[in-house]
Amino acid sequence: MSCSPFDLRDYVFGELVEAQHRQVDLHVRSCGGCREDLEQLRITHATLLSLRDEEVPQRIGFVSDKVFEPSWPRRVWQGFWASSPKLGLASAAMLSLALVMFTFFRPIAAVPASVPSLDAAQIEARVSQRVAAAIDTAVAASEARQARKTAEVLAATEQRFRKQRTSDLERVAEAYSYLQKQYSVLLHANYQGGGGQ
């Protein structure tokens, strides 16, 4: 165990500032135990630096591994379903194919033999009727909403007025009660003053 004021490992790795480095130098020169610890740390550090890096060994393959490996169609199928871009592309292709098939192979609707001819005046009259009906409906709905809002505002105002009136009446009653008490006190004082003479 080192008695140095600093960790000797930091000294060996060069992690001390210059002033601390000098303090450890001075301490090691005078302390034999710390000098031995420092020497052992230097030997260990040099030994570790001299070792070459080795790769971690890979898993050892067994003969039975081929048995558990999925077949190539299964690997392709799993790879397809695990890939979002591939799955999206396949979905888009299927949708496009369905649209093309529907466009070319849908049954053609039969054209009616006699199409009733409508007069421009009749069309305009029908459109005018529908527009007028739509406007009437919209106006009625707007008026109903406006009447509902007006009723709500009136109810809220009336509620506030009632609260204010109740509060005012309570204050008047309190003031009246106070004045009655004051009047009673004055009468009592006058009575006492007049009766004592």
Secondary structure, DSSP 8 states (H G I E B T S, - for coil): ---SSS-HHHHHHT-S-HHHHHHHHHHHHH-HHHHHHHHHHHHHHHHHHHS-----------TTHHHHS--HHHHHHHHHHH-HHHHHHHHHHHHHHHHHHHHHHS------S------HHHHHHHHHHHHHHHHHHHHHHHHHHHHHHHHHHHHHHHHHHHHHHHHHHHHHHHHHHHHHHHHHHHHHHHHHHHHT-
